[in-house]
Amino acid sequence: MKVCYIAKVTGTVQGVYFRASAQNQAIDHCLSGYAHNQDDGSVEVMVCGDEENVQQMLKWLEQGPEEASVDSVEVTSTHPRDINHFSIG
């Protein structure tokens, strides 16, 4: 069953390859969605796919790439989306 979540990741998460690393993780886990910088310095990440793979991705977001320093991850369930890629912006 396909599930989708939106996560707001705060901390030092912009300018540290967070979005590109999230995209690589999503591709590795066969997930779709996006990672977008927000004006408040956070990154919004939507991940859709198999529940187990999505949960692994959400767990990864708590650490992020080596250069990042994640303070918090707020996760909200959302309606499954009919997309089949992971974009960054």
Summary of the structure (lengths in Angstrom):
residues: 89
radius of gyration: 11.6
end to end distance: 27.1
largest distance: 34.2
contacts: 267
relative contact order: 0.36
helix: 25%
strand: 43%
